[in-house]
Amino acid sequence: MLMQRLSFRAILRTSARRPRAFARIRRSQITLLSALTFISLFVRVHRIGQFDRVIWDETHFGNFANHYIDRLFYLDVHPPLGKLLIALVYWTFGYQGGFDFASGHEYPETVPFVAARCVQAGLGAGLVPVTFWLCLSMRLPTAGAWLAAGFVAADNAVIGVSRMVVLDSMLMLANAVAVGAFVCLRNSGLAPGSRKWCFHMMALGLALSLVCSIKVVGLLTLAVTGICMLSDLLCFRSSQPKQMIIAWFAHALALSVIPAAVYLAGFLIHFHILQNYSPQSDHMGSDYLARSNNSAQQIQPLNIYSDSFVVLRASAYPFEYMSYYFQNDTDEHVLITRREFVIENYLGIRIMDSSGTEPMLVPENARDTDNADKRAAAAVRDGSFVEISVPKTSQHMCIPGTELPSSRGLLVEFCEANRLHDLYGKNTWQIAVSNQETPEHMNDRSKLVPVATKFRLKSIEHNCEVAIDYNHIVEETADQQLIIPPYVFECVSGSQQGTVWSVEHQIVTIDTPTVDLRQILASKTSQHIITYGRLMHLINSMLFIDPDVHSEFESSPLSWPFLTRPMPMGGWVGGLKYTLVGNPILWWASAIVCVFIHPLVVFLSLVIGRRSHGKVVDLVLPWEIHFLWAMWAANYFVFFALFRATYLHHYLPALYFSLLLLAFYICKGAQVVAQTLLSDDALPVQHRRLITRILMGFAILVLFGTLYAYPLTFGTSDSCSQYLYPAVKLWNLCDIYEKQ
């Protein structure tokens, strides 16, 4: 009899019951919710300043704040909005820069790290009432809303990241607000196209834009929400064409225009602040460097002169330098590409005569600053014949006639000059200007201008143009510090065009006036944003999995739901050790719900619905539950497709939605158990009492889980001896700590 009552049909039927009206927070609930929020805030700020050293990713975000305060350019894998807000917090509390935020170093008095951590703790505590509001907006039972808010308040991993100056608390809060705005809009019953509906749509677009602008994974929230909204829009029909047009236009604004505008606004602020040069600026290309304060490219001679040393760089992403390295076994220099600015990027350039066989002699008085006419004769122009060489050697860039395998053209490399005395023109190249970005009021626009003039190098003899051969990598170089393997050069002809170059910098041998290139070059902010986005992708791809480096910090996504591998946060510094570990009860239970129970319930609902031929209509789960599972799946399974190092904190956005799903199934499971254990003639108050006892019992179990992992979250001074319970054996903490 008991097994008959405790059936999947009863579970599905009970899960499908929904409140009749849209639930809102009542005044009687505000007091209890405020108390829970205050307790959550107290837990997060408890002993928050005890560890006065840089911990975990505080080293990164603290240095980002330094860059904003000093206005020094930097690169990172995340969009700038969240880091701008962190820098604003530091600056608001009086930080003026100067601390290097090295991991494990003690904070000086000039760094308001406690205030910055408290702000993050406030964001983490603010997630509690937002979660309660979100659950009520999703029409979950009130008990489920309390459970979900309690889960967020009691999970150790959520507590741990909200006690540090990182982006995770900010991201989860923005995620909850965006999902709540979407659910409120969908359950509001407002007519599409009405003013109130349009207002809600714009608010939703703003919330989605904040999620996307804090971390790139916020795009997953935009994607899942957008799919749901577009499916509703395609099913929407109206007899009024105006209403249909407004609905489509509002969806376009909320899902694309507003998120893109806020995302780009963060980059505009980012570039507006970071106008000073730093070594990371080199990756942004010559145009950006020339507009950076204090860069070597900012102030240069207006023209390119013969017998000077120039840096040639591709004008299109990824902006490779034409460079070389010395090969010891052959005593020769090898022509390669680089993406780093090094001394080997400087090459000699000399103007040849019109025949291309003899160098054009520059008069000695051309070195006189007052002799402008003679100096102009030494300027490189469009159509000039030049030779390019390794400084202080007799090796020149040439075409030895070697064809590259599976290549479009001939190999370009450095050759000894004495081998070319009888080979006419093989080391002579013609300047072919493709784009001149100098102002029209310049007297002679045929002269090459650093950075502004884009040109190709054309071989006289072979009638081909120099291009980077991305099909051939130089595997063995003398410089083992190259992160990206260098490529070789080829000379292409026919329909193929060569690489477009510009002179990024030059060292001249004659006295010549200089000019600030910012007065010549036009602003290219849109191109800089695109370049920054490409570099973000490149940096992400470079975070590959290396088992020999920081293996104790990395973890596989397979280990996340069941919490089989906690993440240590730094080494043993300052007498305390912090570990990112979740509440085992919550993580294991939510993993079981997301991985097994919800898919099983969905499968059974489909099977029972088909066998009943549509007569059993209450077997369908509320759409909000499917939406929560979709958000969990999107934020979790995406990491299986990423070929980069992954860490436990990457699971936190997915964990948040799994906790809400767990609260729903706990409540519905308690209702099913109450219906099964109590007789049919039991009073409703008896059902409520039993359900309350079940929920309270699970809440107490969750509290024990929080206390179980409390020393790991709030810092411990001993890795093993004080853990007499099975935590050490369960998570192999001793082995993890001994590797550090």
HELIX and SHEET records of a PDB file:
HELIX    1   1 LEU A    2  ARG A    5  1                                   4    
HELIX    2   2 PHE A    8  SER A   15  1                                   8    
HELIX    3   3 ARG A   27  VAL A   45  1                                  19    
HELIX    4   4 GLU A   58  ASP A   70  1                                  13    
HELIX    5   5 LEU A   81  THR A   92  1                                  12    
HELIX    6   6 PHE A  113  SER A  137  1                                  25    
HELIX    7   7 THR A  142  ALA A  154  1                                  13    
HELIX    8   8 ASN A  156  VAL A  161  1                                   6    
HELIX    9   9 ASP A  168  ASN A  187  1                                  20    
HELIX   10  10 ARG A  195  ILE A  214  1                                  20    
HELIX   11  11 GLY A  218  CYS A  235  1                                  18    
HELIX   12  12 PRO A  241  ALA A  252  1                                  12    
HELIX   13  13 LEU A  253  VAL A  257  3                                   5    
HELIX   14  14 ILE A  258  ILE A  273  1                                  16    
HELIX   15  15 PRO A  279  MET A  284  5                                   6    
HELIX   16  16 SER A  286  ALA A  290  1                                   5    
HELIX   17  17 ILE A  343  ASN A  345  5                                   3    
HELIX   18  18 GLU A  364  ARG A  367  5                                   4    
HELIX   19  19 ALA A  372  ALA A  377  1                                   6    
HELIX   20  20 ALA A  417  ARG A  419  5                                   3    
HELIX   21  21 LEU A  517  GLN A  519  5                                   3    
HELIX   22  22 THR A  525  MET A  542  1                                  18    
HELIX   23  23 PRO A  557  SER A  559  5                                   3    
HELIX   24  24 PRO A  584  ILE A  592  1                                   9    
HELIX   25  25 VAL A  593  ILE A  597  3                                   5    
HELIX   26  26 HIS A  598  ARG A  611  1                                  14    
HELIX   27  27 TRP A  623  PHE A  637  1                                  15    
HELIX   28  28 VAL A  638  PHE A  640  5                                   3    
HELIX   29  29 LEU A  648  TYR A  651  5                                   4    
HELIX   30  30 LEU A  652  LEU A  677  1                                  26    
HELIX   31  31 PRO A  684  TYR A  708  1                                  25    
HELIX   32  32 TYR A  710  PHE A  714  1                                   5    
HELIX   33  33 ALA A  727  TRP A  731  1                                   5    
HELIX   34  34 LEU A  733  GLU A  738  1                                   6    
SHEET    1   A 2 ILE A 299  PRO A 301  0                                        
SHEET    2   A 2 THR A 514  ASP A 516 -1                                        
SHEET    1   B 6 THR A 453  SER A 459  0                                        
SHEET    2   B 6 TRP A 429  GLN A 436 -1                                        
SHEET    3   B 6 PHE A 385  SER A 389 -1                                        
SHEET    4   B 6 TYR A 346  ILE A 351 -1                                        
SHEET    5   B 6 SER A 308  ALA A 314 -1                                        
SHEET    6   B 6 TRP A 501  ILE A 507 -1                                        
SHEET    1   C 2 TYR A 321  GLN A 327  0                                        
SHEET    2   C 2 GLU A 332  ARG A 338 -1                                        
SHEET    1   D 4 GLN A 395  CYS A 398  0                                        
SHEET    2   D 4 LEU A 410  GLU A 416 -1                                        
SHEET    3   D 4 TYR A 487  VAL A 492 -1                                        
SHEET    4   D 4 GLU A 465  ILE A 473 -1                                        
SHEET    1   E 2 MET A 567  PRO A 568  0                                        
SHEET    2   E 2 THR A 579  LEU A 580 -1                                        
END                                                                             
